[in-house]
Amino acid sequence: MNDKLPITVLVPTLNASEQLEELILSAKDHFYEIMILDSLSHDNTIDIALKYNLKVVQKPFTYYGDHFQWMVTHMPVQTEWMFLVAQDEVFSDELIKELKSLFNKNLQDNFDAFTVKLRLWFLGKPLSIKQDIIRLVKKGKFKISDTYCNEQVIVKGKVGNLKSHLEHKDSPNLFRWYQKQAYYAILEAKARIEQKKIYSSKPNLFGNKLERRMFFKKIFFRFPFRYQIIYFYNLIYKGAWKSGKVGFAWAHLRSEVYRMWEYAELEMKNTGKIPELPKLSQGSFDPRIINSELQKTIYPVN
């Protein structure tokens, strides 16, 4: 027990039965605690979480920025450090070793957050693409952007960079991948139509990395040949070509995701109908959770 990292892993889940156990097995022996914020799963997600004696709270999903902010604010984290991880992600052995080295040497004291390398998987294969993303954060030193989709961690302080990777096994199959992208498209289009909850930070070409990303997001749909540009950006610049046929497929479909955003916005403009936030496939509260003292304390349900 004493050799466990003083880090609490926080996982938001929804119908995660095909993915959650692999994540738990990669983390349970190495971290102080794993906590689940479940959005009323109707599969056996809760069975898996309880099998490993994890703390679970259930709360209906709202939208990404709000849901993640609630999680980091209200879950009863006892450690100074938190690791935010998605249900379709897995800790690599290299990342665990690097985290243990970091904390054994107390090097974390010099920082308020850390990025990790997120290695993307697609069609059951790892891609030769690793994205820097902030996942290890210190209490009180960050917030989650208030965006409908593609939430970002905003850090108040110094950010370090870990060299090892977290495996992002994006969706258990292609059908679920398409479902998720269609849902994202509606959220992105709704945000653009309403002109709110779009940007994680103020768009600024001359700002920090996140502000530059938001600037290009703002102007993307004004570019001619934008889908060809994003395709070759992902294929050549980000190196998807190194992954062969799967890499070419991913680069193509990633460009189509942006087209879905544009067409969803066009539909809303043509019909004059801006939907409410789409409802995910949620079930009901699990009796084992709703009657727990933790649930009654943090998110009581009448």
GUMI-656711 format. One line per field, with one value per residue (C-alpha): residue number from 0; chain; x, y, z. Coordinates in steps of 0.001 Angstrom, whole numbers, plus 524288, in hexadecimal, padded with zeros to 5 digits. Example, Ala and Ser with C-alpha at 12.3 -4.5 7.8 and 13.67 -1.06 7.14 Angstrom:
// residues 2
num = (0/1)
chaine = (A/A)
u = (8300C/83566)
v = (7EE6C/7FBDC)
w = (81E78/81BE4)
END
This chain:
// residues 302
num = (0/1/2/3/4/5/6/7/8/9/10/11/12/13/14/15/16/17/18/19/20/21/22/23/24/25/26/27/28/29/30/31/32/33/34/35/36/37/38/39/40/41/42/43/44/45/46/47/48/49/50/51/52/53/54/55/56/57/58/59/60/61/62/63/64/65/66/67/68/69/70/71/72/73/74/75/76/77/78/79/80/81/82/83/84/85/86/87/88/89/90/91/92/93/94/95/96/97/98/99/100/101/102/103/104/105/106/107/108/109/110/111/112/113/114/115/116/117/118/119/120/121/122/123/124/125/126/127/128/129/130/131/132/133/134/135/136/137/138/139/140/141/142/143/144/145/146/147/148/149/150/151/152/153/154/155/156/157/158/159/160/161/162/163/164/165/166/167/168/169/170/171/172/173/174/175/176/177/178/179/180/181/182/183/184/185/186/187/188/189/190/191/192/193/194/195/196/197/198/199/200/201/202/203/204/205/206/207/208/209/210/211/212/213/214/215/216/217/218/219/220/221/222/223/224/225/226/227/228/229/230/231/232/233/234/235/236/237/238/239/240/241/242/243/244/245/246/247/248/249/250/251/252/253/254/255/256/257/258/259/260/261/262/263/264/265/266/267/268/269/270/271/272/273/274/275/276/277/278/279/280/281/282/283/284/285/286/287/288/289/290/291/292/293/294/295/296/297/298/299/300/301)
chaine = (A/A/A/A/A/A/A/A/A/A/A/A/A/A/A/A/A/A/A/A/A/A/A/A/A/A/A/A/A/A/A/A/A/A/A/A/A/A/A/A/A/A/A/A/A/A/A/A/A/A/A/A/A/A/A/A/A/A/A/A/A/A/A/A/A/A/A/A/A/A/A/A/A/A/A/A/A/A/A/A/A/A/A/A/A/A/A/A/A/A/A/A/A/A/A/A/A/A/A/A/A/A/A/A/A/A/A/A/A/A/A/A/A/A/A/A/A/A/A/A/A/A/A/A/A/A/A/A/A/A/A/A/A/A/A/A/A/A/A/A/A/A/A/A/A/A/A/A/A/A/A/A/A/A/A/A/A/A/A/A/A/A/A/A/A/A/A/A/A/A/A/A/A/A/A/A/A/A/A/A/A/A/A/A/A/A/A/A/A/A/A/A/A/A/A/A/A/A/A/A/A/A/A/A/A/A/A/A/A/A/A/A/A/A/A/A/A/A/A/A/A/A/A/A/A/A/A/A/A/A/A/A/A/A/A/A/A/A/A/A/A/A/A/A/A/A/A/A/A/A/A/A/A/A/A/A/A/A/A/A/A/A/A/A/A/A/A/A/A/A/A/A/A/A/A/A/A/A/A/A/A/A/A/A/A/A/A/A/A/A/A/A/A/A/A/A/A/A/A/A/A/A)
u = (80000/80ADD/810EA/8049A/80521/7FEBC/7F58E/7E6E6/7E244/7D53A/7CD72/7C09A/7B921/7AD39/7AA9F/7B8F8/7B7E7/7C02E/7CB58/7CB5E/7D182/7DDCC/7DF8C/7DD66/7E71B/7F16B/7EFA3/7EA85/7F798/7FE82/7F5CC/7F077/7E27C/7D9DA/7CCBF/7C1B8/7B7CB/7ADBE/7A35C/798CF/79E84/794D3/79EEC/7A760/7B08E/7AC72/7AE80/7BC82/7BF3A/7B9C6/7C131/7CD9B/7C7D7/7C8A2/7C196/7B65A/7AD53/7A293/79E1E/796D3/79F84/79DD1/7A8C3/7B74D/7BC9E/7B24C/7B311/7C1DE/7C1F4/7B7D9/7C017/7CCBD/7C58C/7BC9E/7C2DE/7C8F2/7D71B/7E067/7ED32/7F382/7F4D1/7EA71/7EBB5/7E047/7DE3C/7D395/7CD07/7D376/7E157/7EB8F/7F7F1/80438/80EB4/8181A/80F0D/80D84/81C46/81E38/813E7/81A41/8278F/821D4/81B89/826A3/82FBA/8257B/82717/81879/81A55/81F89/81314/8045B/800C4/806BA/803D8/804A5/80614/7F8CC/7FAF2/7EF32/7E9A6/7E0A7/7DA6F/7E0FE/7EEC8/7F7A0/7FAAD/807F1/801B5/803C1/7FD31/80180/7F5EE/7F4DE/7F014/7F7C6/7F364/7F4D6/7E8EE/7E55E/7EE75/7E56A/7D7B8/7D076/7CC67/7BDCB/7BBB4/7B135/7BB8B/7CA4B/7CC54/7DA01/7E15D/7E529/7F0A4/7F40E/8027E/80DF3/80BC7/815D4/81671/816D8/81D40/81569/80860/7FA71/7F396/7E739/7DF7F/7D574/7C83C/7C6C4/7C2CF/7C086/7B1D2/7B3A8/7BE0C/7B455/7A9FB/7B33E/7B770/7A943/7A672/7B258/7ADF9/7A0E5/7A772/7B150/7A6E5/79DF0/7A911/7AC3A/79DFF/79BF7/7A979/7AC53/7B3E2/7BC37/7CA0C/7D211/7D9F6/7D9A8/7DDAD/7EAB4/7F46A/7FF86/7FB94/7FF1F/7FD56/7EF13/7EBAC/7F1C9/7E9D6/7DD77/7E121/7E254/7D5CE/7CEFF/7D380/7D3E8/7C6D6/7CAA7/7D5CE/7D460/7D901/7D80D/7D526/7E0A2/7E92A/7E520/7E6AF/7F4B5/7F791/7F3CF/7F9D3/806DF/80987/8041B/809A7/7FDA3/803CA/80D82/80254/7FF49/7F161/7EBB4/7F2B1/7ED66/7DFB5/7E0CA/7E5C5/7DA83/7CFFF/7D57F/7D3B9/7C5CB/7C32B/7C4F3/7BBB8/7B1A0/7B2F7/7B09B/7A4ED/79EA8/79FB4/79A20/78E83/78BA6/78C49/7837C/77930/77A07/77A21/784DE/78395/78463/7908B/78F64/78C13/795CC/791A1/79036/78943/784AD/78B75/790EB/78AEB/79849/79D83/791C2/790BC/79F23/7A3B5/7AD08/7A204/79925/7A3E2/7A8BA/79CFE/790AD/7854A/77766)
v = (80000/8099C/808F2/80DE2/81B0E/8261B/828AD/826AE/82237/82836/82180/82647/81AB5/817B9/809EB/8068B/7F7CA/7F4F2/7FDAB/80075/7F3F5/7F58B/8033E/7FEA8/7F380/7FCDF/80602/7FF0A/7FA82/80767/812A7/816DA/815AC/814CF/81BDD/81AE2/8254F/81D93/8238E/81951/80E29/803AD/7F90C/7F269/7FDF2/7FEB0/7F00D/7F17C/7FD4C/7F699/7EA1B/7F1DB/7F924/80666/8124A/8158B/8213E/82259/82EFD/83165/836BC/8450B/84916/84689/852F4/85330/84499/8445C/85093/84A76/83E2A/844F8/84DF2/84472/83701/83473/83463/832FD/83498/8412A/83BEE/836E6/82FB1/831E0/8266A/82249/81509/81110/813D5/80AE0/80DE4/808DA/8023D/80D02/8179A/810C3/80FAC/81DFC/8225C/81A4A/82004/82DBB/82C53/8248D/82FDE/83A1E/840A9/8433B/84DF8/85703/85668/85810/84EC4/8459F/841DF/833D7/82E44/8294A/81E80/81CEE/80FD0/80DB9/80185/7F988/7FE50/80887/81422/81A99/826E2/82BC6/8382F/8400A/8417A/84617/83B04/83B72/84734/84CD6/8509B/85EF3/861B9/85F59/85FF6/85999/86221/864B7/85F17/8561E/84D53/84B3D/85033/85489/85531/86356/863E8/86F13/86C95/8653E/8597E/84E9F/8445B/835B5/82DE3/8215B/81E7B/81B9C/81261/81866/80CED/815CC/80EC7/7FFEC/7FF3C/807BD/80875/80E58/8178B/81CC6/81E52/82648/82EFB/83197/83591/83E8E/84498/8488B/84E6D/85605/85AF6/85EF7/86667/86DA9/87128/875F7/87C4B/87708/86BDE/86A8D/86E18/868BD/8754F/88266/88081/88747/884B2/88A28/8840C/87723/869E0/86876/87661/873CE/86751/86ECD/87927/86F04/8689A/875C3/8783F/86A3E/86A70/87690/86F9E/86A5F/85C4C/85B21/84C88/849A3/85212/84B0D/83DD5/84085/846F5/83A74/83179/8384A/841F2/8398E/82D4B/824B6/81F65/817D6/80F11/80A43/807BC/80A2C/8174D/81B66/8175C/81F1C/82B5A/82A9D/82886/83341/83CCC/837EA/83AE7/84961/847FB/8421A/84E20/85713/84F71/84EA7/85D78/85F09/85680/85EBB/86B38/865BB/8604C/86B09/86058/8608E/85425/85329/84C35/83E8C/833D7/828DF/81AC1/81B4D/811D8/813F2/814D9/807FE/80432/80022/80DBC/81638/81058/811DC/81BDF/821AF/82431/829B0/83301/837C3/836D6/83326/82E89/83071)
w = (80000/8035C/7F5DC/7EF5E/7E8CA/7F0AB/7E547/7E3F9/7D69C/7D290/7C7D2/7C1F0/7BC6D/7B42E/7AF5A/7B0C1/7B268/7A656/7AACD/7B95F/7BE91/7B65A/7BBD7/7C9D3/7C875/7C35C/7CF0C/7DB2F/7E09D/7DE9B/7E30D/7F028/7EB6F/7DF62/7DF88/7D5A0/7D1FD/7CA67/7C1A7/7C44E/7BC69/7B844/7B5C4/7C020/7C265/7D0A9/7D278/7CDB2/7D65A/7E27F/7DF57/7E1FE/7EDBC/7E729/7EC5B/7E334/7E247/7D821/7D1DC/7C510/7BA4D/7B67C/7AD51/7AD92/7B3C4/7BE6F/7C135/7C297/7CB15/7D41D/7D508/7D8E0/7E259/7E96D/7E984/7F703/7F2C2/7FE4E/7F6F3/7F24F/7E479/7DB15/7CE46/7C4F9/7BBED/7B257/7B2B8/7A5DC/7AA6A/7B06B/7B817/7B17C/7B9B1/7B591/7BAAA/7C7C9/7C91F/7C59D/7CF61/7DA38/7D708/7D705/7E465/7EA87/7E76E/7EB6A/7DE32/7DDBE/7E7F9/7DD5E/7D548/7D601/7CAEF/7C0EA/7B2FF/7AE81/7A0DC/79C7C/7927D/78998/785A6/77A10/77435/77ED1/77BDD/7823E/77988/778B8/77E55/78C2C/790D8/79CBA/7A5D8/7B3F8/7BCA1/7C960/7D151/7DEEE/7E6FA/7E654/7DAEB/7CF6D/7CA05/7BEC5/7B34A/7B2B0/7A51A/79FC0/799C9/79958/7A72C/7AAF9/7B7D3/7BAAE/7C421/7CD3E/7CE9C/7C8DC/7C00C/7BEA7/7B3FF/7B5C1/7AAE1/7AC1D/7A5FB/7A9D2/7A05E/79AA5/7952B/78EFF/78ECD/78F2E/780CF/774DA/776E1/78468/77EEC/774EB/77F77/787D5/77C99/778D2/786E0/78707/77A29/77FFA/78BEA/783C7/77A68/7858C/78C05/77F55/77CD3/78ABD/78B1C/79899/79ECA/79275/79644/7A177/7A17E/79A90/78C48/78A25/77F32/7876B/79462/79ACD/7945F/79875/7943A/786E7/7859C/788A3/77E8B/773C2/77858/776FB/76909/763EF/75CF7/75534/74E3D/7405C/73EEF/74DBF/74DAA/744DD/74DBA/75A2F/75386/74F75/75C96/7639A/75979/75755/76260/76D67/76717/76541/758C0/76121/765A5/757FB/7537F/7610D/761A9/7545F/758A1/76543/75E59/754A4/75ECE/76799/75C5A/75ABE/76915/76626/75A9A/763D4/76C88/760FA/75BE3/76955/76A62/75CA6/76035/76C3D/76430/7597C/762AE/76CD5/77729/7814A/78957/797EC/79C96/796C9/7A05E/7A164/7A30D/7B1C4/7BAAC/7C89B/7D5BD/7DA9A/7E7D7/7ECFE/7EA52/7ED2E/7FAD2/7FE0D/807F3/7FDDA/7F42F/7FEBF/80305/7F5D2/7ECBA/7F433/7EBE7/7F09D)
END
